[in-house]
Amino acid sequence: MNPDLWLVVGLGNPGPGYAANRHNVGQMVVDELADRMRASFTSHKANARVAEGRVVPGGPRFVLAKPNTYMNVSGGPVNALLKYYGIEPDHLIVLHDELDIPFDTLKLKQGGGHGGHNGLRDIIAASGSADFIRVRVGIGRPPGRQQAADFVLQNFSGTERDTLPNLIVDAADAVELIASEGLTAAQLRVHTAPPA
């Protein structure tokens, strides 16, 4: 067990057709972290693409991962990576889209249920633990009578795309904060709205 090592998983669906979907915002954040680390994703036997490194010299070491599976069967690759790297669930950070949080909002939490999110449900089932940290990236509720399943598989709207880069940067910053200063400090920073 290496207390300096964190597994950071961006949830989403594989392939270019899904890359810009709301459901793939977690993978957009791990791409941002990989850019900061100047690291490239390579294939891993756990059925995922991984990138390893540190954002800052001497800082926490990250294993960034994007499962090659569809969202609702993310658990197998995540559990295999935890075992391969000898990482405990409390050093697993999962980045995922969240319908119950307004767009452009982040919430950080550790443990709890899956809230109907199939990716989280499968990770809990496969790893046998819900004790991991979640960076919940708000995408808001679908408009009108649109089904949630259709909404999450659409690309962000034009107005959302204007704000999306900032949201991705904020989520990547949150991951760095969690690993360097702890979840409580990160929550204080992320959940406290700046003065208007």
C-alpha positions in Angstrom: 0.0 0.0 0.0 1.5 3.3 -1.1 -0.2 6.2 0.6 1.2 8.5 -2.0 -0.5 6.7 -4.9 -4.0 7.5 -6.1 -6.2 5.8 -8.7 -8.3 8.4 -10.6 -11.0 6.9 -12.8 -12.9 9.0 -15.4 -16.2 7.3 -16.2 -17.7 7.3 -19.7 -18.4 5.2 -22.7 -15.6 4.1 -25.1 -15.1 5.3 -28.7 -15.1 8.7 -30.4 -18.9 8.6 -30.9 -19.4 9.1 -27.1 -16.4 11.3 -26.4 -18.2 14.6 -26.2 -21.4 13.3 -24.4 -22.4 14.6 -21.0 -22.0 11.0 -19.7 -18.2 11.3 -20.6 -17.4 14.4 -18.6 -15.4 12.2 -16.1 -13.1 11.1 -18.9 -12.7 14.8 -20.0 -11.3 15.6 -16.6 -8.8 12.7 -16.6 -7.6 14.0 -20.0 -7.0 17.4 -18.4 -5.0 15.8 -15.6 -3.0 13.8 -18.1 -2.2 17.0 -20.0 -0.9 18.5 -16.7 1.3 15.5 -16.1 2.4 15.5 -19.8 1.5 11.8 -19.8 -0.1 9.7 -22.5 -2.7 6.9 -22.0 -1.6 3.4 -22.9 -3.4 0.1 -22.9 -3.4 -1.9 -19.6 -4.3 -5.5 -19.1 -7.1 -4.5 -16.7 -9.1 -3.5 -19.9 -8.5 0.2 -19.4 -6.2 2.9 -20.7 -3.9 4.4 -18.1 -1.5 7.2 -17.7 0.8 7.5 -14.7 2.8 10.4 -13.2 2.8 13.4 -10.9 1.3 16.8 -11.7 4.0 18.5 -9.6 7.4 17.2 -8.7 7.3 15.5 -5.3 3.5 15.7 -5.3 1.1 12.8 -5.1 1.4 10.1 -7.8 -1.6 9.4 -9.9 -2.7 6.5 -12.0 -5.3 8.0 -14.3 -7.7 5.4 -15.9 -10.4 5.3 -18.6 -12.1 1.9 -18.7 -12.5 0.4 -22.1 -15.9 -0.9 -21.1 -19.3 0.8 -21.3 -20.2 2.9 -18.3 -22.5 0.3 -16.7 -19.8 -2.3 -16.5 -16.9 -0.1 -15.3 -16.5 -2.1 -12.1 -14.3 -4.9 -13.6 -11.6 -2.7 -14.9 -11.6 -0.5 -11.8 -11.4 -3.4 -9.4 -8.6 -5.0 -11.5 -6.6 -1.7 -11.3 -7.0 -1.5 -7.6 -5.6 -5.0 -7.2 -2.8 -4.5 -9.7 -1.5 -1.3 -8.1 -2.3 -2.4 -4.5 -4.5 0.7 -3.9 -7.2 0.7 -1.2 -10.7 2.1 -2.1 -10.1 5.2 0.1 -7.4 6.2 -2.5 -9.8 5.7 -5.4 -11.3 8.9 -6.9 -14.1 8.4 -9.4 -15.1 11.3 -11.7 -18.6 11.1 -13.0 -21.6 13.0 -14.4 -24.3 13.9 -11.9 -27.9 14.7 -12.9 -28.9 15.8 -9.5 -26.4 18.7 -9.4 -26.8 21.8 -11.6 -24.5 22.2 -14.6 -21.2 23.9 -13.8 -21.3 22.7 -10.1 -19.0 20.2 -8.4 -19.7 18.2 -5.2 -17.1 16.0 -3.5 -18.0 13.1 -1.2 -16.7 9.8 0.1 -18.8 6.7 0.4 -22.6 6.5 0.2 -24.8 4.8 -2.4 -24.8 4.9 -6.1 -27.7 7.3 -6.5 -29.0 5.4 -9.5 -25.7 5.9 -11.4 -24.9 2.6 -13.1 -21.2 3.2 -13.3 -21.0 3.7 -9.5 -23.3 0.8 -8.9 -21.0 -1.5 -10.9 -17.8 -0.3 -9.2 -19.4 -0.8 -5.7 -20.5 -4.3 -6.7 -17.1 -5.3 -8.3 -14.9 -3.9 -5.6 -17.1 -4.8 -2.6 -16.7 -1.2 -1.3 -18.5 2.1 -1.5 -15.7 3.8 0.5 -14.2 5.6 -2.5 -14.2 9.3 -3.2 -16.5 10.7 -5.8 -16.0 14.0 -7.7 -19.6 14.6 -8.9 -19.6 16.8 -12.0 -23.0 18.5 -12.3 -24.8 18.2 -15.7 -28.3 19.2 -14.5 -31.6 17.6 -15.3 -32.9 17.0 -18.8 -35.3 19.7 -20.1 -39.0 19.0 -20.3 -40.0 15.4 -20.6 -36.7 14.2 -22.1 -35.5 10.9 -20.7 -32.4 11.0 -18.5 -30.9 8.2 -20.5 -31.1 10.2 -23.8 -29.9 13.4 -22.1 -26.7 12.0 -20.8 -25.8 10.5 -24.2 -26.1 13.9 -25.9 -23.2 16.3 -26.4 -23.1 19.4 -24.2 -25.2 22.3 -25.6 -23.5 25.4 -27.2 -24.0 27.5 -24.1 -22.7 24.7 -21.9 -19.6 24.3 -24.1 -18.7 27.9 -23.4 -18.4 27.1 -19.7 -17.3 23.4 -19.9 -13.5 24.1 -20.1 -13.7 25.9 -16.7 -15.7 23.1 -15.2 -13.2 20.5 -16.3 -10.3 22.6 -14.9 -12.1 23.0 -11.6 -12.7 19.3 -11.4 -9.1 18.5 -12.1 -8.1 21.0 -9.5 -10.4 19.3 -7.0 -8.6 15.9 -7.7 -5.3 17.5 -7.0 -6.6 19.1 -3.8 -8.0 15.8 -2.5 -4.7 14.0 -3.0 -2.5 16.8 -1.6 -4.6 18.3 1.2 -7.3 15.7 1.9 -11.0 15.5 1.2 -12.2 17.9 3.9 -9.9 20.7 2.8 -10.9 20.1 -0.8 -14.6 20.2 0.1 -14.2 23.5 2.0 -12.5 25.0 -1.1 -14.9 23.5 -3.7 -18.2 23.7 -1.8 -17.8 27.3 -0.6 -19.1 29.7 -3.2 -16.9 32.7 -3.8 -18.5 36.0 -2.7 -20.6 37.7 -5.4 
